[in-house]
Amino acid sequence: MKDDFYEKLKLLLDFVEQESKKPPENESYAALVWNKGYRNAMIKVRDYIWKLFN
């Protein structure tokens, strides 16, 4: 049970990491600004989850 939880947590953190590294789908200024904010939010979520379990 505990291993299953940590596997799911690892999957979630991997998803967050991958999402934070995705390039914007177009190069408009609004997309670049939104993507930067989204990337920063994903990194903060990842860091928060790690702090909860460490």
mmCIF file as gemmi writes it, N, C-alpha and C atoms, coordinates in Angstrom:
data_model
loop_
_atom_site.group_PDB
_atom_site.id
_atom_site.type_symbol
_atom_site.label_atom_id
_atom_site.label_alt_id
_atom_site.label_comp_id
_atom_site.label_asym_id
_atom_site.label_entity_id
_atom_site.label_seq_id
_atom_site.pdbx_PDB_ins_code
_atom_site.Cartn_x
_atom_site.Cartn_y
_atom_site.Cartn_z
_atom_site.occupancy
_atom_site.B_iso_or_equiv
_atom_site.pdbx_formal_charge
_atom_site.auth_seq_id
_atom_site.auth_asym_id
_atom_site.pdbx_PDB_model_num
ATOM 1 N N . MET Axp A 1 ? 0.835 -1.197 0 1 0 ? 1 A 1
ATOM 2 C CA . MET Axp A 1 ? 0 0 0 1 0 ? 1 A 1
ATOM 3 C C . MET Axp A 1 ? 0.875 1.254 0 1 0 ? 1 A 1
ATOM 4 N N . LYS Axp A 2 ? 1.877 1.274 0.865 1 0 ? 2 A 1
ATOM 5 C CA . LYS Axp A 2 ? 2.739 2.444 0.963 1 0 ? 2 A 1
ATOM 6 C C . LYS Axp A 2 ? 3.551 2.633 -0.315 1 0 ? 2 A 1
ATOM 7 N N . ASP Axp A 3 ? 4.038 1.526 -0.889 1 0 ? 3 A 1
ATOM 8 C CA . ASP Axp A 3 ? 4.804 1.618 -2.132 1 0 ? 3 A 1
ATOM 9 C C . ASP Axp A 3 ? 3.935 2.148 -3.27 1 0 ? 3 A 1
ATOM 10 N N . ASP Axp A 4 ? 2.678 1.741 -3.303 1 0 ? 4 A 1
ATOM 11 C CA . ASP Axp A 4 ? 1.756 2.207 -4.33 1 0 ? 4 A 1
ATOM 12 C C . ASP Axp A 4 ? 1.561 3.721 -4.228 1 0 ? 4 A 1
ATOM 13 N N . PHE Axp A 5 ? 1.441 4.212 -3.007 1 0 ? 5 A 1
ATOM 14 C CA . PHE Axp A 5 ? 1.29 5.648 -2.784 1 0 ? 5 A 1
ATOM 15 C C . PHE Axp A 5 ? 2.502 6.407 -3.311 1 0 ? 5 A 1
ATOM 16 N N . TYR Axp A 6 ? 3.69 5.918 -2.988 1 0 ? 6 A 1
ATOM 17 C CA . TYR Axp A 6 ? 4.901 6.599 -3.431 1 0 ? 6 A 1
ATOM 18 C C . TYR Axp A 6 ? 5.093 6.507 -4.944 1 0 ? 6 A 1
ATOM 19 N N . GLU Axp A 7 ? 4.642 5.423 -5.549 1 0 ? 7 A 1
ATOM 20 C CA . GLU Axp A 7 ? 4.692 5.325 -7.011 1 0 ? 7 A 1
ATOM 21 C C . GLU Axp A 7 ? 3.784 6.372 -7.647 1 0 ? 7 A 1
ATOM 22 N N . LYS Axp A 8 ? 2.586 6.545 -7.096 1 0 ? 8 A 1
ATOM 23 C CA . LYS Axp A 8 ? 1.663 7.555 -7.613 1 0 ? 8 A 1
ATOM 24 C C . LYS Axp A 8 ? 2.206 8.959 -7.385 1 0 ? 8 A 1
ATOM 25 N N . LEU Axp A 9 ? 2.812 9.18 -6.239 1 0 ? 9 A 1
ATOM 26 C CA . LEU Axp A 9 ? 3.423 10.473 -5.961 1 0 ? 9 A 1
ATOM 27 C C . LEU Axp A 9 ? 4.548 10.759 -6.944 1 0 ? 9 A 1
ATOM 28 N N . LYS Axp A 10 ? 5.355 9.749 -7.229 1 0 ? 10 A 1
ATOM 29 C CA . LYS Axp A 10 ? 6.45 9.9 -8.19 1 0 ? 10 A 1
ATOM 30 C C . LYS Axp A 10 ? 5.901 10.22 -9.574 1 0 ? 10 A 1
ATOM 31 N N . LEU Axp A 11 ? 4.82 9.552 -9.976 1 0 ? 11 A 1
ATOM 32 C CA . LEU Axp A 11 ? 4.194 9.849 -11.266 1 0 ? 11 A 1
ATOM 33 C C . LEU Axp A 11 ? 3.705 11.296 -11.323 1 0 ? 11 A 1
ATOM 34 N N . LEU Axp A 12 ? 3.095 11.753 -10.242 1 0 ? 12 A 1
ATOM 35 C CA . LEU Axp A 12 ? 2.614 13.129 -10.174 1 0 ? 12 A 1
ATOM 36 C C . LEU Axp A 12 ? 3.77 14.115 -10.292 1 0 ? 12 A 1
ATOM 37 N N . LEU Axp A 13 ? 4.834 13.864 -9.568 1 0 ? 13 A 1
ATOM 38 C CA . LEU Axp A 13 ? 5.988 14.763 -9.614 1 0 ? 13 A 1
ATOM 39 C C . LEU Axp A 13 ? 6.664 14.74 -10.981 1 0 ? 13 A 1
ATOM 40 N N . ASP Axp A 14 ? 6.716 13.577 -11.61 1 0 ? 14 A 1
ATOM 41 C CA . ASP Axp A 14 ? 7.274 13.491 -12.964 1 0 ? 14 A 1
ATOM 42 C C . ASP Axp A 14 ? 6.426 14.295 -13.952 1 0 ? 14 A 1
ATOM 43 N N . PHE Axp A 15 ? 5.104 14.205 -13.802 1 0 ? 15 A 1
ATOM 44 C CA . PHE Axp A 15 ? 4.208 14.975 -14.659 1 0 ? 15 A 1
ATOM 45 C C . PHE Axp A 15 ? 4.446 16.473 -14.484 1 0 ? 15 A 1
ATOM 46 N N . VAL Axp A 16 ? 4.544 16.906 -13.237 1 0 ? 16 A 1
ATOM 47 C CA . VAL Axp A 16 ? 4.786 18.32 -12.959 1 0 ? 16 A 1
ATOM 48 C C . VAL Axp A 16 ? 6.102 18.76 -13.583 1 0 ? 16 A 1
ATOM 49 N N . GLU Axp A 17 ? 7.123 17.935 -13.434 1 0 ? 17 A 1
ATOM 50 C CA . GLU Axp A 17 ? 8.436 18.248 -14.001 1 0 ? 17 A 1
ATOM 51 C C . GLU Axp A 17 ? 8.363 18.366 -15.525 1 0 ? 17 A 1
ATOM 52 N N . GLN Axp A 18 ? 7.683 17.431 -16.17 1 0 ? 18 A 1
ATOM 53 C CA . GLN Axp A 18 ? 7.557 17.459 -17.631 1 0 ? 18 A 1
ATOM 54 C C . GLN Axp A 18 ? 6.768 18.68 -18.097 1 0 ? 18 A 1
ATOM 55 N N . GLU Axp A 19 ? 5.687 18.99 -17.392 1 0 ? 19 A 1
ATOM 56 C CA . GLU Axp A 19 ? 4.874 20.144 -17.768 1 0 ? 19 A 1
ATOM 57 C C . GLU Axp A 19 ? 5.66 21.441 -17.635 1 0 ? 19 A 1
ATOM 58 N N . SER Axp A 20 ? 6.503 21.52 -16.631 1 0 ? 20 A 1
ATOM 59 C CA . SER Axp A 20 ? 7.263 22.757 -16.424 1 0 ? 20 A 1
ATOM 60 C C . SER Axp A 20 ? 8.322 22.962 -17.503 1 0 ? 20 A 1
ATOM 61 N N . LYS Axp A 21 ? 8.692 21.906 -18.21 1 0 ? 21 A 1
ATOM 62 C CA . LYS Axp A 21 ? 9.736 22.003 -19.239 1 0 ? 21 A 1
ATOM 63 C C . LYS Axp A 21 ? 9.19 22.156 -20.655 1 0 ? 21 A 1
ATOM 64 N N . LYS Axp A 22 ? 7.878 22.06 -20.825 1 0 ? 22 A 1
ATOM 65 C CA . LYS Axp A 22 ? 7.298 22.155 -22.167 1 0 ? 22 A 1
ATOM 66 C C . LYS Axp A 22 ? 7.465 23.566 -22.728 1 0 ? 22 A 1
ATOM 67 N N . PRO Axp A 23 ? 7.831 23.662 -24.003 1 0 ? 23 A 1
ATOM 68 C CA . PRO Axp A 23 ? 7.904 24.983 -24.634 1 0 ? 23 A 1
ATOM 69 C C . PRO Axp A 23 ? 6.498 25.494 -24.953 1 0 ? 23 A 1
ATOM 70 N N . PRO Axp A 24 ? 6.346 26.794 -25.112 1 0 ? 24 A 1
ATOM 71 C CA . PRO Axp A 24 ? 5.023 27.318 -25.484 1 0 ? 24 A 1
ATOM 72 C C . PRO Axp A 24 ? 4.626 26.82 -26.868 1 0 ? 24 A 1
ATOM 73 N N . GLU Axp A 25 ? 3.324 26.702 -27.09 1 0 ? 25 A 1
ATOM 74 C CA . GLU Axp A 25 ? 2.841 26.191 -28.371 1 0 ? 25 A 1
ATOM 75 C C . GLU Axp A 25 ? 2.895 27.238 -29.473 1 0 ? 25 A 1
ATOM 76 N N . ASN Axp A 26 ? 2.898 28.494 -29.096 1 0 ? 26 A 1
ATOM 77 C CA . ASN Axp A 26 ? 3.125 29.548 -30.091 1 0 ? 26 A 1
ATOM 78 C C . ASN Axp A 26 ? 3.988 30.621 -29.444 1 0 ? 26 A 1
ATOM 79 N N . GLU Axp A 27 ? 4.49 31.513 -30.251 1 0 ? 27 A 1
ATOM 80 C CA . GLU Axp A 27 ? 5.484 32.473 -29.774 1 0 ? 27 A 1
ATOM 81 C C . GLU Axp A 27 ? 4.91 33.855 -29.469 1 0 ? 27 A 1
ATOM 82 N N . SER Axp A 28 ? 3.599 33.967 -29.334 1 0 ? 28 A 1
ATOM 83 C CA . SER Axp A 28 ? 3.036 35.277 -29.022 1 0 ? 28 A 1
ATOM 84 C C . SER Axp A 28 ? 3.446 35.69 -27.611 1 0 ? 28 A 1
ATOM 85 N N . TYR Axp A 29 ? 3.451 36.981 -27.371 1 0 ? 29 A 1
ATOM 86 C CA . TYR Axp A 29 ? 3.868 37.501 -26.065 1 0 ? 29 A 1
ATOM 87 C C . TYR Axp A 29 ? 2.987 36.944 -24.945 1 0 ? 29 A 1
ATOM 88 N N . ALA Axp A 30 ? 1.674 36.909 -25.176 1 0 ? 30 A 1
ATOM 89 C CA . ALA Axp A 30 ? 0.755 36.404 -24.153 1 0 ? 30 A 1
ATOM 90 C C . ALA Axp A 30 ? 1.048 34.942 -23.828 1 0 ? 30 A 1
ATOM 91 N N . ALA Axp A 31 ? 1.338 34.15 -24.847 1 0 ? 31 A 1
ATOM 92 C CA . ALA Axp A 31 ? 1.65 32.734 -24.616 1 0 ? 31 A 1
ATOM 93 C C . ALA Axp A 31 ? 2.944 32.581 -23.84 1 0 ? 31 A 1
ATOM 94 N N . LEU Axp A 32 ? 3.936 33.402 -24.156 1 0 ? 32 A 1
ATOM 95 C CA . LEU Axp A 32 ? 5.211 33.321 -23.439 1 0 ? 32 A 1
ATOM 96 C C . LEU Axp A 32 ? 5.055 33.706 -21.971 1 0 ? 32 A 1
ATOM 97 N N . VAL Axp A 33 ? 4.293 34.765 -21.707 1 0 ? 33 A 1
ATOM 98 C CA . VAL Axp A 33 ? 4.064 35.2 -20.323 1 0 ? 33 A 1
ATOM 99 C C . VAL Axp A 33 ? 3.282 34.137 -19.566 1 0 ? 33 A 1
ATOM 100 N N . TRP Axp A 34 ? 2.216 33.614 -20.186 1 0 ? 34 A 1
ATOM 101 C CA . TRP Axp A 34 ? 1.408 32.583 -19.535 1 0 ? 34 A 1
ATOM 102 C C . TRP Axp A 34 ? 2.249 31.346 -19.266 1 0 ? 34 A 1
ATOM 103 N N . ASN Axp A 35 ? 3.065 30.924 -20.231 1 0 ? 35 A 1
ATOM 104 C CA . ASN Axp A 35 ? 3.887 29.729 -20.08 1 0 ? 35 A 1
ATOM 105 C C . ASN Axp A 35 ? 4.893 29.895 -18.944 1 0 ? 35 A 1
ATOM 106 N N . LYS Axp A 36 ? 5.468 31.074 -18.827 1 0 ? 36 A 1
ATOM 107 C CA . LYS Axp A 36 ? 6.425 31.316 -17.743 1 0 ? 36 A 1
ATOM 108 C C . LYS Axp A 36 ? 5.726 31.199 -16.389 1 0 ? 36 A 1
ATOM 109 N N . GLY Axp A 37 ? 4.54 31.772 -16.272 1 0 ? 37 A 1
ATOM 110 C CA . GLY Axp A 37 ? 3.781 31.672 -15.026 1 0 ? 37 A 1
ATOM 111 C C . GLY Axp A 37 ? 3.383 30.235 -14.725 1 0 ? 37 A 1
ATOM 112 N N . TYR Axp A 38 ? 2.971 29.509 -15.755 1 0 ? 38 A 1
ATOM 113 C CA . TYR Axp A 38 ? 2.577 28.11 -15.593 1 0 ? 38 A 1
ATOM 114 C C . TYR Axp A 38 ? 3.764 27.268 -15.151 1 0 ? 38 A 1
ATOM 115 N N . ARG Axp A 39 ? 4.915 27.5 -15.772 1 0 ? 39 A 1
ATOM 116 C CA . ARG Axp A 39 ? 6.129 26.762 -15.418 1 0 ? 39 A 1
ATOM 117 C C . ARG Axp A 39 ? 6.511 27.039 -13.963 1 0 ? 39 A 1
ATOM 118 N N . ASN Axp A 40 ? 6.46 28.296 -13.568 1 0 ? 40 A 1
ATOM 119 C CA . ASN Axp A 40 ? 6.789 28.641 -12.186 1 0 ? 40 A 1
ATOM 120 C C . ASN Axp A 40 ? 5.805 28.003 -11.211 1 0 ? 40 A 1
ATOM 121 N N . ALA Axp A 41 ? 4.534 27.973 -11.57 1 0 ? 41 A 1
ATOM 122 C CA . ALA Axp A 41 ? 3.531 27.346 -10.705 1 0 ? 41 A 1
ATOM 123 C C . ALA Axp A 41 ? 3.78 25.847 -10.577 1 0 ? 41 A 1
ATOM 124 N N . MET Axp A 42 ? 4.11 25.193 -11.683 1 0 ? 42 A 1
ATOM 125 C CA . MET Axp A 42 ? 4.393 23.756 -11.645 1 0 ? 42 A 1
ATOM 126 C C . MET Axp A 42 ? 5.6 23.459 -10.758 1 0 ? 42 A 1
ATOM 127 N N . ILE Axp A 43 ? 6.619 24.279 -10.838 1 0 ? 43 A 1
ATOM 128 C CA . ILE Axp A 43 ? 7.809 24.078 -10.012 1 0 ? 43 A 1
ATOM 129 C C . ILE Axp A 43 ? 7.471 24.285 -8.542 1 0 ? 43 A 1
ATOM 130 N N . LYS Axp A 44 ? 6.649 25.284 -8.238 1 0 ? 44 A 1
ATOM 131 C CA . LYS Axp A 44 ? 6.25 25.521 -6.847 1 0 ? 44 A 1
ATOM 132 C C . LYS Axp A 44 ? 5.42 24.359 -6.302 1 0 ? 44 A 1
ATOM 133 N N . VAL Axp A 45 ? 4.53 23.807 -7.132 1 0 ? 45 A 1
ATOM 134 C CA . VAL Axp A 45 ? 3.737 22.641 -6.712 1 0 ? 45 A 1
ATOM 135 C C . VAL Axp A 45 ? 4.655 21.465 -6.418 1 0 ? 45 A 1
ATOM 136 N N . ARG Axp A 46 ? 5.606 21.218 -7.305 1 0 ? 46 A 1
ATOM 137 C CA . ARG Axp A 46 ? 6.558 20.121 -7.099 1 0 ? 46 A 1
ATOM 138 C C . ARG Axp A 46 ? 7.333 20.304 -5.803 1 0 ? 46 A 1
ATOM 139 N N . ASP Axp A 47 ? 7.844 21.509 -5.577 1 0 ? 47 A 1
ATOM 140 C CA . ASP Axp A 47 ? 8.624 21.779 -4.368 1 0 ? 47 A 1
ATOM 141 C C . ASP Axp A 47 ? 7.772 21.633 -3.108 1 0 ? 47 A 1
ATOM 142 N N . TYR Axp A 48 ? 6.529 22.092 -3.17 1 0 ? 48 A 1
ATOM 143 C CA . TYR Axp A 48 ? 5.631 21.983 -2.022 1 0 ? 48 A 1
ATOM 144 C C . TYR Axp A 48 ? 5.363 20.517 -1.676 1 0 ? 48 A 1
ATOM 145 N N . ILE Axp A 49 ? 5.115 19.703 -2.69 1 0 ? 49 A 1
ATOM 146 C CA . ILE Axp A 49 ? 4.86 18.281 -2.446 1 0 ? 49 A 1
ATOM 147 C C . ILE Axp A 49 ? 6.088 17.623 -1.841 1 0 ? 49 A 1
ATOM 148 N N . TRP Axp A 50 ? 7.274 17.953 -2.347 1 0 ? 50 A 1
ATOM 149 C CA . TRP Axp A 50 ? 8.498 17.37 -1.782 1 0 ? 50 A 1
ATOM 150 C C . TRP Axp A 50 ? 8.666 17.76 -0.321 1 0 ? 50 A 1
ATOM 151 N N . LYS Axp A 51 ? 8.355 19.017 0.004 1 0 ? 51 A 1
ATOM 152 C CA . LYS Axp A 51 ? 8.488 19.471 1.397 1 0 ? 51 A 1
ATOM 153 C C . LYS Axp A 51 ? 7.524 18.727 2.314 1 0 ? 51 A 1
ATOM 154 N N . LEU Axp A 52 ? 6.345 18.402 1.805 1 0 ? 52 A 1
ATOM 155 C CA . LEU Axp A 52 ? 5.373 17.667 2.619 1 0 ? 52 A 1
ATOM 156 C C . LEU Axp A 52 ? 5.895 16.298 3.033 1 0 ? 52 A 1
ATOM 157 N N . PHE Axp A 53 ? 6.669 15.673 2.176 1 0 ? 53 A 1
ATOM 158 C CA . PHE Axp A 53 ? 7.095 14.304 2.43 1 0 ? 53 A 1
ATOM 159 C C . PHE Axp A 53 ? 8.54 14.182 2.87 1 0 ? 53 A 1
ATOM 160 N N . ASN Axp A 54 ? 9.213 15.279 3.065 1 0 ? 54 A 1
ATOM 161 C CA . ASN Axp A 54 ? 10.599 15.235 3.551 1 0 ? 54 A 1
ATOM 162 C C . ASN Axp A 54 ? 10.729 15.921 4.883 1 0 ? 54 A 1
